[in-house]
Amino acid sequence: MRTAFLLAVLLGLLAACTAPAPRIPFRDTAWHASAVGGKWSVSTFVKDADVLGLELVLDQAGTSGWALEFGARYASGSGDGTRIVFDPLTGVFDQPADSKREIDFYELDFGARQVYRPDERLQPYVGVGAALLQARSTERWVQPALLPNFPADTPLVEHERTKIRPGLYFRTGLLWNVLRDQLREKSEVPLAFDVRTLLSTDYSYIEFSLAFGFGR
C-alpha cells in the first residue's frame, strides 16, 4: 500500500515537471493591427486636428496581459489666429491682424499596454510609451499698406517646420473583440475606443479615437 502511494506521488511529480506551464489567459492571439481615426485637442497654434493612424499590438502568452504596441499617426488641422503687424500710423509692430493657420503632424510611437480581463471579449487597458513628433505649419495674413515696402495691402505667408521632438504618451481604452474565432480559428476583429494624451516640448494634445482591425 505504501509502495503504491509513493509510486503515485512520483508519477504525479513527473507529470507536473513534464507538463507545459499553465498559460495565463491572454487568448491565443499573437498580434493585432488596427486602423485609427479620431480627433486631437492641441495645446497651441490650432485648437483641433483630425488624426489617422495605424497601430500594431504584439502580445505574448504568460505575460499577465502585458503587450507591446507600435504606432504611426498623421494629423492635420486649421484655424484662425492673430499676428502682430507693422502699424504705418504708429511706426511700430502693434497692430493685430487676423491670420489663417494650417498644420500637419507626423508621429511615430512605441510603448507597452496592460490589458485587464484578457480572457474576456471586453478588455479595458492602459498604456504608456514614447513618441517622436514633427509639425509643419503655415500661417497667412495681410500686411497693411506701408510705403515704400508695401505700397498696398500685401498677403504674407510664413512656413515653419519644427525639429523632431520626443514625447511621452499615456492612454486608456476599452477593446471589444467583435468576431473572435468567427472568421477563422484563433482570429479576432477588435474594435477599441481610446483616450490618449501626449506631452512634448512644442506641442501636446489629447486624442479621442476609434480603432478597428484584425488579429491572430
PyMOL commands that place a pseudoatom at each C-alpha (Angstrom):
pseudoatom trace, name=CA, resn=MET, resi=1, chain=A, elem=C, hetatm=0, pos=[0.000, 0.000, 0.000]
pseudoatom trace, name=CA, resn=ARG, resi=2, chain=A, elem=C, hetatm=0, pos=[2.795, 2.341, 0.957]
pseudoatom trace, name=CA, resn=THR, resi=3, chain=A, elem=C, hetatm=0, pos=[4.709, 1.451, -2.209]
pseudoatom trace, name=CA, resn=ALA, resi=4, chain=A, elem=C, hetatm=0, pos=[1.655, 2.185, -4.357]
pseudoatom trace, name=CA, resn=PHE, resi=5, chain=A, elem=C, hetatm=0, pos=[1.206, 5.561, -2.654]
pseudoatom trace, name=CA, resn=LEU, resi=6, chain=A, elem=C, hetatm=0, pos=[4.855, 6.530, -3.199]
pseudoatom trace, name=CA, resn=LEU, resi=7, chain=A, elem=C, hetatm=0, pos=[4.602, 5.423, -6.826]
pseudoatom trace, name=CA, resn=ALA, resi=8, chain=A, elem=C, hetatm=0, pos=[1.511, 7.595, -7.326]
pseudoatom trace, name=CA, resn=VAL, resi=9, chain=A, elem=C, hetatm=0, pos=[3.274, 10.614, -5.806]
pseudoatom trace, name=CA, resn=LEU, resi=10, chain=A, elem=C, hetatm=0, pos=[6.319, 10.018, -8.010]
pseudoatom trace, name=CA, resn=LEU, resi=11, chain=A, elem=C, hetatm=0, pos=[4.177, 9.803, -11.143]
pseudoatom trace, name=CA, resn=GLY, resi=12, chain=A, elem=C, hetatm=0, pos=[2.353, 12.989, -10.151]
pseudoatom trace, name=CA, resn=LEU, resi=13, chain=A, elem=C, hetatm=0, pos=[5.600, 14.897, -9.692]
pseudoatom trace, name=CA, resn=LEU, resi=14, chain=A, elem=C, hetatm=0, pos=[6.910, 13.590, -13.006]
pseudoatom trace, name=CA, resn=ALA, resi=15, chain=A, elem=C, hetatm=0, pos=[3.760, 14.717, -14.792]
pseudoatom trace, name=CA, resn=ALA, resi=16, chain=A, elem=C, hetatm=0, pos=[3.980, 18.165, -13.197]
pseudoatom trace, name=CA, resn=CYS, resi=17, chain=A, elem=C, hetatm=0, pos=[7.562, 18.557, -14.359]
pseudoatom trace, name=CA, resn=THR, resi=18, chain=A, elem=C, hetatm=0, pos=[6.930, 17.463, -17.921]
pseudoatom trace, name=CA, resn=ALA, resi=19, chain=A, elem=C, hetatm=0, pos=[3.596, 19.265, -18.472]
pseudoatom trace, name=CA, resn=PRO, resi=20, chain=A, elem=C, hetatm=0, pos=[3.761, 22.759, -20.022]
pseudoatom trace, name=CA, resn=ALA, resi=21, chain=A, elem=C, hetatm=0, pos=[3.372, 25.685, -17.659]
pseudoatom trace, name=CA, resn=PRO, resi=22, chain=A, elem=C, hetatm=0, pos=[-0.209, 26.900, -17.341]
pseudoatom trace, name=CA, resn=ARG, resi=23, chain=A, elem=C, hetatm=0, pos=[-0.915, 29.722, -19.743]
pseudoatom trace, name=CA, resn=ILE, resi=24, chain=A, elem=C, hetatm=0, pos=[-2.136, 32.961, -18.251]
pseudoatom trace, name=CA, resn=PRO, resi=25, chain=A, elem=C, hetatm=0, pos=[-5.304, 33.593, -20.239]
pseudoatom trace, name=CA, resn=PHE, resi=26, chain=A, elem=C, hetatm=0, pos=[-4.416, 36.143, -22.890]
pseudoatom trace, name=CA, resn=ARG, resi=27, chain=A, elem=C, hetatm=0, pos=[-6.197, 34.385, -25.740]
pseudoatom trace, name=CA, resn=ASP, resi=28, chain=A, elem=C, hetatm=0, pos=[-4.145, 32.721, -28.433]
pseudoatom trace, name=CA, resn=THR, resi=29, chain=A, elem=C, hetatm=0, pos=[-3.692, 35.938, -30.347]
pseudoatom trace, name=CA, resn=ALA, resi=30, chain=A, elem=C, hetatm=0, pos=[-0.090, 36.861, -31.062]
pseudoatom trace, name=CA, resn=TRP, resi=31, chain=A, elem=C, hetatm=0, pos=[-0.840, 40.233, -32.700]
pseudoatom trace, name=CA, resn=HIS, resi=32, chain=A, elem=C, hetatm=0, pos=[-3.498, 42.560, -33.975]
pseudoatom trace, name=CA, resn=ALA, resi=33, chain=A, elem=C, hetatm=0, pos=[-3.252, 45.514, -36.355]
pseudoatom trace, name=CA, resn=SER, resi=34, chain=A, elem=C, hetatm=0, pos=[-5.757, 48.365, -36.365]
pseudoatom trace, name=CA, resn=ALA, resi=35, chain=A, elem=C, hetatm=0, pos=[-6.610, 51.494, -38.313]
pseudoatom trace, name=CA, resn=VAL, resi=36, chain=A, elem=C, hetatm=0, pos=[-7.137, 54.504, -36.052]
pseudoatom trace, name=CA, resn=GLY, resi=37, chain=A, elem=C, hetatm=0, pos=[-9.268, 57.581, -36.651]
pseudoatom trace, name=CA, resn=GLY, resi=38, chain=A, elem=C, hetatm=0, pos=[-10.114, 60.391, -34.298]
pseudoatom trace, name=CA, resn=LYS, resi=39, chain=A, elem=C, hetatm=0, pos=[-9.636, 63.936, -33.081]
pseudoatom trace, name=CA, resn=TRP, resi=40, chain=A, elem=C, hetatm=0, pos=[-6.832, 65.815, -31.363]
pseudoatom trace, name=CA, resn=SER, resi=41, chain=A, elem=C, hetatm=0, pos=[-7.299, 68.730, -28.993]
pseudoatom trace, name=CA, resn=VAL, resi=42, chain=A, elem=C, hetatm=0, pos=[-3.989, 70.566, -29.496]
pseudoatom trace, name=CA, resn=SER, resi=43, chain=A, elem=C, hetatm=0, pos=[-2.245, 72.774, -26.947]
pseudoatom trace, name=CA, resn=THR, resi=44, chain=A, elem=C, hetatm=0, pos=[-1.166, 75.578, -29.298]
pseudoatom trace, name=CA, resn=PHE, resi=45, chain=A, elem=C, hetatm=0, pos=[-1.427, 77.094, -32.805]
pseudoatom trace, name=CA, resn=VAL, resi=46, chain=A, elem=C, hetatm=0, pos=[-4.724, 75.341, -33.641]
pseudoatom trace, name=CA, resn=LYS, resi=47, chain=A, elem=C, hetatm=0, pos=[-7.460, 74.007, -31.394]
pseudoatom trace, name=CA, resn=ASP, resi=48, chain=A, elem=C, hetatm=0, pos=[-8.305, 70.750, -33.162]
pseudoatom trace, name=CA, resn=ALA, resi=49, chain=A, elem=C, hetatm=0, pos=[-6.788, 68.337, -35.655]
pseudoatom trace, name=CA, resn=ASP, resi=50, chain=A, elem=C, hetatm=0, pos=[-8.100, 65.246, -37.426]
pseudoatom trace, name=CA, resn=VAL, resi=51, chain=A, elem=C, hetatm=0, pos=[-5.906, 62.175, -36.997]
pseudoatom trace, name=CA, resn=LEU, resi=52, chain=A, elem=C, hetatm=0, pos=[-5.443, 58.922, -38.903]
pseudoatom trace, name=CA, resn=GLY, resi=53, chain=A, elem=C, hetatm=0, pos=[-3.052, 56.176, -37.896]
pseudoatom trace, name=CA, resn=LEU, resi=54, chain=A, elem=C, hetatm=0, pos=[-2.001, 52.554, -37.830]
pseudoatom trace, name=CA, resn=GLU, resi=55, chain=A, elem=C, hetatm=0, pos=[-1.226, 50.513, -34.718]
pseudoatom trace, name=CA, resn=LEU, resi=56, chain=A, elem=C, hetatm=0, pos=[0.295, 47.090, -34.163]
pseudoatom trace, name=CA, resn=VAL, resi=57, chain=A, elem=C, hetatm=0, pos=[-0.064, 45.288, -30.811]
pseudoatom trace, name=CA, resn=LEU, resi=58, chain=A, elem=C, hetatm=0, pos=[2.118, 42.265, -30.022]
pseudoatom trace, name=CA, resn=ASP, resi=59, chain=A, elem=C, hetatm=0, pos=[1.172, 40.143, -27.041]
pseudoatom trace, name=CA, resn=GLN, resi=60, chain=A, elem=C, hetatm=0, pos=[2.867, 37.134, -25.524]
pseudoatom trace, name=CA, resn=ALA, resi=61, chain=A, elem=C, hetatm=0, pos=[1.267, 34.251, -23.659]
pseudoatom trace, name=CA, resn=GLY, resi=62, chain=A, elem=C, hetatm=0, pos=[2.062, 34.126, -19.968]
pseudoatom trace, name=CA, resn=THR, resi=63, chain=A, elem=C, hetatm=0, pos=[2.799, 37.832, -19.516]
pseudoatom trace, name=CA, resn=SER, resi=64, chain=A, elem=C, hetatm=0, pos=[-0.204, 38.697, -17.315]
pseudoatom trace, name=CA, resn=GLY, resi=65, chain=A, elem=C, hetatm=0, pos=[-1.777, 40.808, -20.028]
pseudoatom trace, name=CA, resn=TRP, resi=66, chain=A, elem=C, hetatm=0, pos=[1.244, 42.949, -20.938]
pseudoatom trace, name=CA, resn=ALA, resi=67, chain=A, elem=C, hetatm=0, pos=[1.741, 43.727, -24.619]
pseudoatom trace, name=CA, resn=LEU, resi=68, chain=A, elem=C, hetatm=0, pos=[3.986, 45.855, -26.829]
pseudoatom trace, name=CA, resn=GLU, resi=69, chain=A, elem=C, hetatm=0, pos=[2.477, 48.448, -29.163]
pseudoatom trace, name=CA, resn=PHE, resi=70, chain=A, elem=C, hetatm=0, pos=[3.797, 50.360, -32.168]
pseudoatom trace, name=CA, resn=GLY, resi=71, chain=A, elem=C, hetatm=0, pos=[2.066, 53.198, -33.986]
pseudoatom trace, name=CA, resn=ALA, resi=72, chain=A, elem=C, hetatm=0, pos=[2.278, 55.803, -36.741]
pseudoatom trace, name=CA, resn=ARG, resi=73, chain=A, elem=C, hetatm=0, pos=[-0.006, 58.826, -36.952]
pseudoatom trace, name=CA, resn=TYR, resi=74, chain=A, elem=C, hetatm=0, pos=[-0.750, 61.724, -39.281]
pseudoatom trace, name=CA, resn=ALA, resi=75, chain=A, elem=C, hetatm=0, pos=[-2.891, 64.651, -38.155]
pseudoatom trace, name=CA, resn=SER, resi=76, chain=A, elem=C, hetatm=0, pos=[-3.890, 67.914, -39.797]
pseudoatom trace, name=CA, resn=GLY, resi=77, chain=A, elem=C, hetatm=0, pos=[-5.746, 70.947, -38.535]
pseudoatom trace, name=CA, resn=SER, resi=78, chain=A, elem=C, hetatm=0, pos=[-6.604, 74.537, -39.397]
pseudoatom trace, name=CA, resn=GLY, resi=79, chain=A, elem=C, hetatm=0, pos=[-7.936, 77.565, -37.593]
pseudoatom trace, name=CA, resn=ASP, resi=80, chain=A, elem=C, hetatm=0, pos=[-7.893, 81.305, -37.104]
pseudoatom trace, name=CA, resn=GLY, resi=81, chain=A, elem=C, hetatm=0, pos=[-5.124, 83.221, -35.403]
pseudoatom trace, name=CA, resn=THR, resi=82, chain=A, elem=C, hetatm=0, pos=[-3.713, 86.683, -34.840]
pseudoatom trace, name=CA, resn=ARG, resi=83, chain=A, elem=C, hetatm=0, pos=[-0.445, 88.247, -35.987]
pseudoatom trace, name=CA, resn=ILE, resi=84, chain=A, elem=C, hetatm=0, pos=[1.060, 91.496, -34.766]
pseudoatom trace, name=CA, resn=VAL, resi=85, chain=A, elem=C, hetatm=0, pos=[1.959, 93.542, -37.866]
pseudoatom trace, name=CA, resn=PHE, resi=86, chain=A, elem=C, hetatm=0, pos=[3.613, 96.881, -38.504]
pseudoatom trace, name=CA, resn=ASP, resi=87, chain=A, elem=C, hetatm=0, pos=[1.252, 99.809, -37.997]
pseudoatom trace, name=CA, resn=PRO, resi=88, chain=A, elem=C, hetatm=0, pos=[2.026, 102.602, -40.514]
pseudoatom trace, name=CA, resn=LEU, resi=89, chain=A, elem=C, hetatm=0, pos=[0.374, 105.186, -38.246]
pseudoatom trace, name=CA, resn=THR, resi=90, chain=A, elem=C, hetatm=0, pos=[2.408, 104.476, -35.109]
pseudoatom trace, name=CA, resn=GLY, resi=91, chain=A, elem=C, hetatm=0, pos=[5.533, 103.163, -36.831]
pseudoatom trace, name=CA, resn=VAL, resi=92, chain=A, elem=C, hetatm=0, pos=[5.813, 100.107, -34.576]
pseudoatom trace, name=CA, resn=PHE, resi=93, chain=A, elem=C, hetatm=0, pos=[4.645, 96.486, -34.566]
pseudoatom trace, name=CA, resn=ASP, resi=94, chain=A, elem=C, hetatm=0, pos=[1.487, 96.867, -32.502]
pseudoatom trace, name=CA, resn=GLN, resi=95, chain=A, elem=C, hetatm=0, pos=[-1.397, 96.274, -34.899]
pseudoatom trace, name=CA, resn=PRO, resi=96, chain=A, elem=C, hetatm=0, pos=[-3.218, 92.911, -34.685]
pseudoatom trace, name=CA, resn=ALA, resi=97, chain=A, elem=C, hetatm=0, pos=[-4.171, 91.244, -37.952]
pseudoatom trace, name=CA, resn=ASP, resi=98, chain=A, elem=C, hetatm=0, pos=[-6.301, 88.153, -38.495]
pseudoatom trace, name=CA, resn=SER, resi=99, chain=A, elem=C, hetatm=0, pos=[-4.477, 85.111, -39.856]
pseudoatom trace, name=CA, resn=LYS, resi=100, chain=A, elem=C, hetatm=0, pos=[-5.302, 81.678, -41.228]
pseudoatom trace, name=CA, resn=ARG, resi=101, chain=A, elem=C, hetatm=0, pos=[-3.355, 78.725, -39.861]
pseudoatom trace, name=CA, resn=GLU, resi=102, chain=A, elem=C, hetatm=0, pos=[-2.752, 75.211, -41.157]
pseudoatom trace, name=CA, resn=ILE, resi=103, chain=A, elem=C, hetatm=0, pos=[-0.626, 72.493, -39.572]
pseudoatom trace, name=CA, resn=ASP, resi=104, chain=A, elem=C, hetatm=0, pos=[0.389, 68.882, -40.253]
pseudoatom trace, name=CA, resn=PHE, resi=105, chain=A, elem=C, hetatm=0, pos=[1.709, 66.480, -37.619]
pseudoatom trace, name=CA, resn=TYR, resi=106, chain=A, elem=C, hetatm=0, pos=[3.776, 63.316, -38.154]
pseudoatom trace, name=CA, resn=GLU, resi=107, chain=A, elem=C, hetatm=0, pos=[4.286, 60.875, -35.287]
pseudoatom trace, name=CA, resn=LEU, resi=108, chain=A, elem=C, hetatm=0, pos=[5.935, 57.522, -34.584]
pseudoatom trace, name=CA, resn=ASP, resi=109, chain=A, elem=C, hetatm=0, pos=[5.468, 55.859, -31.210]
pseudoatom trace, name=CA, resn=PHE, resi=110, chain=A, elem=C, hetatm=0, pos=[6.375, 52.781, -29.209]
pseudoatom trace, name=CA, resn=GLY, resi=111, chain=A, elem=C, hetatm=0, pos=[5.130, 51.616, -25.834]
pseudoatom trace, name=CA, resn=ALA, resi=112, chain=A, elem=C, hetatm=0, pos=[3.521, 48.972, -23.662]
pseudoatom trace, name=CA, resn=ARG, resi=113, chain=A, elem=C, hetatm=0, pos=[-0.024, 48.336, -22.522]
pseudoatom trace, name=CA, resn=GLN, resi=114, chain=A, elem=C, hetatm=0, pos=[-1.575, 46.388, -19.678]
pseudoatom trace, name=CA, resn=VAL, resi=115, chain=A, elem=C, hetatm=0, pos=[-4.732, 44.537, -20.702]
pseudoatom trace, name=CA, resn=TYR, resi=116, chain=A, elem=C, hetatm=0, pos=[-7.245, 43.656, -17.989]
pseudoatom trace, name=CA, resn=ARG, resi=117, chain=A, elem=C, hetatm=0, pos=[-9.657, 40.705, -18.231]
pseudoatom trace, name=CA, resn=PRO, resi=118, chain=A, elem=C, hetatm=0, pos=[-7.601, 39.336, -21.154]
pseudoatom trace, name=CA, resn=ASP, resi=119, chain=A, elem=C, hetatm=0, pos=[-9.769, 36.219, -21.430]
pseudoatom trace, name=CA, resn=GLU, resi=120, chain=A, elem=C, hetatm=0, pos=[-12.959, 38.264, -21.999]
pseudoatom trace, name=CA, resn=ARG, resi=121, chain=A, elem=C, hetatm=0, pos=[-14.432, 39.910, -25.073]
pseudoatom trace, name=CA, resn=LEU, resi=122, chain=A, elem=C, hetatm=0, pos=[-14.458, 43.339, -23.380]
pseudoatom trace, name=CA, resn=GLN, resi=123, chain=A, elem=C, hetatm=0, pos=[-10.952, 44.290, -22.288]
pseudoatom trace, name=CA, resn=PRO, resi=124, chain=A, elem=C, hetatm=0, pos=[-10.062, 47.548, -20.511]
pseudoatom trace, name=CA, resn=TYR, resi=125, chain=A, elem=C, hetatm=0, pos=[-6.440, 48.589, -20.922]
pseudoatom trace, name=CA, resn=VAL, resi=126, chain=A, elem=C, hetatm=0, pos=[-3.936, 51.297, -20.026]
pseudoatom trace, name=CA, resn=GLY, resi=127, chain=A, elem=C, hetatm=0, pos=[-0.706, 52.122, -21.811]
pseudoatom trace, name=CA, resn=VAL, resi=128, chain=A, elem=C, hetatm=0, pos=[2.394, 54.288, -21.699]
pseudoatom trace, name=CA, resn=GLY, resi=129, chain=A, elem=C, hetatm=0, pos=[5.147, 54.935, -24.194]
pseudoatom trace, name=CA, resn=ALA, resi=130, chain=A, elem=C, hetatm=0, pos=[7.457, 57.293, -26.066]
pseudoatom trace, name=CA, resn=ALA, resi=131, chain=A, elem=C, hetatm=0, pos=[6.888, 59.139, -29.326]
pseudoatom trace, name=CA, resn=LEU, resi=132, chain=A, elem=C, hetatm=0, pos=[8.682, 61.235, -31.937]
pseudoatom trace, name=CA, resn=LEU, resi=133, chain=A, elem=C, hetatm=0, pos=[6.606, 64.181, -33.184]
pseudoatom trace, name=CA, resn=GLN, resi=134, chain=A, elem=C, hetatm=0, pos=[7.222, 66.640, -36.013]
pseudoatom trace, name=CA, resn=ALA, resi=135, chain=A, elem=C, hetatm=0, pos=[4.973, 69.519, -37.110]
pseudoatom trace, name=CA, resn=ARG, resi=136, chain=A, elem=C, hetatm=0, pos=[4.842, 71.593, -40.299]
pseudoatom trace, name=CA, resn=SER, resi=137, chain=A, elem=C, hetatm=0, pos=[2.779, 74.761, -40.128]
pseudoatom trace, name=CA, resn=THR, resi=138, chain=A, elem=C, hetatm=0, pos=[1.685, 77.578, -42.428]
pseudoatom trace, name=CA, resn=GLU, resi=139, chain=A, elem=C, hetatm=0, pos=[0.247, 80.939, -41.407]
pseudoatom trace, name=CA, resn=ARG, resi=140, chain=A, elem=C, hetatm=0, pos=[-1.199, 83.530, -43.813]
pseudoatom trace, name=CA, resn=TRP, resi=141, chain=A, elem=C, hetatm=0, pos=[-2.075, 87.158, -43.045]
pseudoatom trace, name=CA, resn=VAL, resi=142, chain=A, elem=C, hetatm=0, pos=[-2.252, 90.586, -44.688]
pseudoatom trace, name=CA, resn=GLN, resi=143, chain=A, elem=C, hetatm=0, pos=[0.226, 93.375, -44.013]
pseudoatom trace, name=CA, resn=PRO, resi=144, chain=A, elem=C, hetatm=0, pos=[-1.480, 96.798, -44.324]
pseudoatom trace, name=CA, resn=ALA, resi=145, chain=A, elem=C, hetatm=0, pos=[-0.054, 99.200, -46.891]
pseudoatom trace, name=CA, resn=LEU, resi=146, chain=A, elem=C, hetatm=0, pos=[3.272, 100.666, -45.798]
pseudoatom trace, name=CA, resn=LEU, resi=147, chain=A, elem=C, hetatm=0, pos=[5.419, 102.780, -48.091]
pseudoatom trace, name=CA, resn=PRO, resi=148, chain=A, elem=C, hetatm=0, pos=[7.867, 102.145, -49.606]
pseudoatom trace, name=CA, resn=ASN, resi=149, chain=A, elem=C, hetatm=0, pos=[7.986, 98.389, -48.986]
pseudoatom trace, name=CA, resn=PHE, resi=150, chain=A, elem=C, hetatm=0, pos=[4.245, 97.675, -49.097]
pseudoatom trace, name=CA, resn=PRO, resi=151, chain=A, elem=C, hetatm=0, pos=[2.502, 100.181, -51.408]
pseudoatom trace, name=CA, resn=ALA, resi=152, chain=A, elem=C, hetatm=0, pos=[-0.756, 98.217, -50.959]
pseudoatom trace, name=CA, resn=ASP, resi=153, chain=A, elem=C, hetatm=0, pos=[-2.184, 95.658, -48.573]
pseudoatom trace, name=CA, resn=THR, resi=154, chain=A, elem=C, hetatm=0, pos=[0.085, 92.634, -49.109]
pseudoatom trace, name=CA, resn=PRO, resi=155, chain=A, elem=C, hetatm=0, pos=[-0.695, 88.981, -48.365]
pseudoatom trace, name=CA, resn=LEU, resi=156, chain=A, elem=C, hetatm=0, pos=[2.163, 87.338, -46.459]
pseudoatom trace, name=CA, resn=VAL, resi=157, chain=A, elem=C, hetatm=0, pos=[2.820, 83.733, -45.536]
pseudoatom trace, name=CA, resn=GLU, resi=158, chain=A, elem=C, hetatm=0, pos=[5.150, 82.031, -43.054]
pseudoatom trace, name=CA, resn=HIS, resi=159, chain=A, elem=C, hetatm=0, pos=[6.189, 78.381, -43.209]
pseudoatom trace, name=CA, resn=GLU, resi=160, chain=A, elem=C, hetatm=0, pos=[7.683, 76.600, -40.219]
pseudoatom trace, name=CA, resn=ARG, resi=161, chain=A, elem=C, hetatm=0, pos=[8.982, 73.075, -39.765]
pseudoatom trace, name=CA, resn=THR, resi=162, chain=A, elem=C, hetatm=0, pos=[9.769, 72.058, -36.215]
pseudoatom trace, name=CA, resn=LYS, resi=163, chain=A, elem=C, hetatm=0, pos=[12.549, 69.682, -35.320]
pseudoatom trace, name=CA, resn=ILE, resi=164, chain=A, elem=C, hetatm=0, pos=[11.626, 66.116, -34.442]
pseudoatom trace, name=CA, resn=ARG, resi=165, chain=A, elem=C, hetatm=0, pos=[10.794, 66.260, -30.754]
pseudoatom trace, name=CA, resn=PRO, resi=166, chain=A, elem=C, hetatm=0, pos=[10.490, 63.405, -28.234]
pseudoatom trace, name=CA, resn=GLY, resi=167, chain=A, elem=C, hetatm=0, pos=[7.291, 62.999, -26.277]
pseudoatom trace, name=CA, resn=LEU, resi=168, chain=A, elem=C, hetatm=0, pos=[5.677, 60.811, -23.659]
pseudoatom trace, name=CA, resn=TYR, resi=169, chain=A, elem=C, hetatm=0, pos=[2.158, 59.453, -24.024]
pseudoatom trace, name=CA, resn=PHE, resi=170, chain=A, elem=C, hetatm=0, pos=[-0.403, 57.890, -21.697]
pseudoatom trace, name=CA, resn=ARG, resi=171, chain=A, elem=C, hetatm=0, pos=[-3.584, 56.139, -22.763]
pseudoatom trace, name=CA, resn=THR, resi=172, chain=A, elem=C, hetatm=0, pos=[-6.580, 54.193, -21.583]
pseudoatom trace, name=CA, resn=GLY, resi=173, chain=A, elem=C, hetatm=0, pos=[-9.306, 52.463, -23.518]
pseudoatom trace, name=CA, resn=LEU, resi=174, chain=A, elem=C, hetatm=0, pos=[-11.764, 49.641, -23.931]
pseudoatom trace, name=CA, resn=LEU, resi=175, chain=A, elem=C, hetatm=0, pos=[-11.309, 46.938, -26.576]
pseudoatom trace, name=CA, resn=TRP, resi=176, chain=A, elem=C, hetatm=0, pos=[-14.158, 44.752, -27.790]
pseudoatom trace, name=CA, resn=ASN, resi=177, chain=A, elem=C, hetatm=0, pos=[-13.377, 41.514, -29.647]
pseudoatom trace, name=CA, resn=VAL, resi=178, chain=A, elem=C, hetatm=0, pos=[-16.302, 41.620, -32.054]
pseudoatom trace, name=CA, resn=LEU, resi=179, chain=A, elem=C, hetatm=0, pos=[-15.802, 38.441, -34.093]
pseudoatom trace, name=CA, resn=ARG, resi=180, chain=A, elem=C, hetatm=0, pos=[-13.455, 36.278, -32.082]
pseudoatom trace, name=CA, resn=ASP, resi=181, chain=A, elem=C, hetatm=0, pos=[-12.954, 32.920, -33.844]
pseudoatom trace, name=CA, resn=GLN, resi=182, chain=A, elem=C, hetatm=0, pos=[-15.791, 33.727, -36.277]
pseudoatom trace, name=CA, resn=LEU, resi=183, chain=A, elem=C, hetatm=0, pos=[-13.850, 34.471, -39.465]
pseudoatom trace, name=CA, resn=ARG, resi=184, chain=A, elem=C, hetatm=0, pos=[-11.358, 31.702, -38.817]
pseudoatom trace, name=CA, resn=GLU, resi=185, chain=A, elem=C, hetatm=0, pos=[-9.989, 29.805, -35.846]
pseudoatom trace, name=CA, resn=LYS, resi=186, chain=A, elem=C, hetatm=0, pos=[-7.855, 31.846, -33.442]
pseudoatom trace, name=CA, resn=SER, resi=187, chain=A, elem=C, hetatm=0, pos=[-8.719, 35.128, -35.140]
pseudoatom trace, name=CA, resn=GLU, resi=188, chain=A, elem=C, hetatm=0, pos=[-10.370, 38.282, -33.863]
pseudoatom trace, name=CA, resn=VAL, resi=189, chain=A, elem=C, hetatm=0, pos=[-11.704, 41.604, -35.125]
pseudoatom trace, name=CA, resn=PRO, resi=190, chain=A, elem=C, hetatm=0, pos=[-11.023, 44.182, -32.376]
pseudoatom trace, name=CA, resn=LEU, resi=191, chain=A, elem=C, hetatm=0, pos=[-12.926, 47.448, -32.010]
pseudoatom trace, name=CA, resn=ALA, resi=192, chain=A, elem=C, hetatm=0, pos=[-11.495, 49.903, -29.484]
pseudoatom trace, name=CA, resn=PHE, resi=193, chain=A, elem=C, hetatm=0, pos=[-12.374, 53.301, -28.026]
pseudoatom trace, name=CA, resn=ASP, resi=194, chain=A, elem=C, hetatm=0, pos=[-9.286, 55.119, -26.773]
pseudoatom trace, name=CA, resn=VAL, resi=195, chain=A, elem=C, hetatm=0, pos=[-8.338, 58.285, -24.896]
pseudoatom trace, name=CA, resn=ARG, resi=196, chain=A, elem=C, hetatm=0, pos=[-4.681, 59.226, -25.265]
pseudoatom trace, name=CA, resn=THR, resi=197, chain=A, elem=C, hetatm=0, pos=[-2.576, 62.225, -24.276]
pseudoatom trace, name=CA, resn=LEU, resi=198, chain=A, elem=C, hetatm=0, pos=[0.909, 63.155, -25.479]
pseudoatom trace, name=CA, resn=LEU, resi=199, chain=A, elem=C, hetatm=0, pos=[3.266, 65.603, -23.776]
pseudoatom trace, name=CA, resn=SER, resi=200, chain=A, elem=C, hetatm=0, pos=[6.063, 67.145, -25.838]
pseudoatom trace, name=CA, resn=THR, resi=201, chain=A, elem=C, hetatm=0, pos=[8.122, 70.336, -25.895]
pseudoatom trace, name=CA, resn=ASP, resi=202, chain=A, elem=C, hetatm=0, pos=[6.498, 72.166, -28.833]
pseudoatom trace, name=CA, resn=TYR, resi=203, chain=A, elem=C, hetatm=0, pos=[3.034, 70.617, -28.958]
pseudoatom trace, name=CA, resn=SER, resi=204, chain=A, elem=C, hetatm=0, pos=[0.895, 68.493, -26.670]
pseudoatom trace, name=CA, resn=TYR, resi=205, chain=A, elem=C, hetatm=0, pos=[-2.525, 67.035, -27.326]
pseudoatom trace, name=CA, resn=ILE, resi=206, chain=A, elem=C, hetatm=0, pos=[-5.394, 64.865, -26.108]
pseudoatom trace, name=CA, resn=GLU, resi=207, chain=A, elem=C, hetatm=0, pos=[-6.680, 62.274, -28.581]
pseudoatom trace, name=CA, resn=PHE, resi=208, chain=A, elem=C, hetatm=0, pos=[-10.126, 60.678, -28.736]
pseudoatom trace, name=CA, resn=SER, resi=209, chain=A, elem=C, hetatm=0, pos=[-10.203, 57.845, -31.257]
pseudoatom trace, name=CA, resn=LEU, resi=210, chain=A, elem=C, hetatm=0, pos=[-11.770, 54.650, -32.537]
pseudoatom trace, name=CA, resn=ALA, resi=211, chain=A, elem=C, hetatm=0, pos=[-9.690, 51.739, -33.827]
pseudoatom trace, name=CA, resn=PHE, resi=212, chain=A, elem=C, hetatm=0, pos=[-10.806, 48.811, -35.970]
pseudoatom trace, name=CA, resn=GLY, resi=213, chain=A, elem=C, hetatm=0, pos=[-8.580, 45.936, -37.024]
pseudoatom trace, name=CA, resn=PHE, resi=214, chain=A, elem=C, hetatm=0, pos=[-7.794, 42.259, -37.367]
pseudoatom trace, name=CA, resn=GLY, resi=215, chain=A, elem=C, hetatm=0, pos=[-5.676, 39.899, -35.282]
pseudoatom trace, name=CA, resn=ARG, resi=216, chain=A, elem=C, hetatm=0, pos=[-4.446, 36.335, -34.935]
for i in range(1, 216): cmd.bond("trace and resi %d" % i, "trace and resi %d" % (i + 1))
show_as sticks, trace
zoom trace
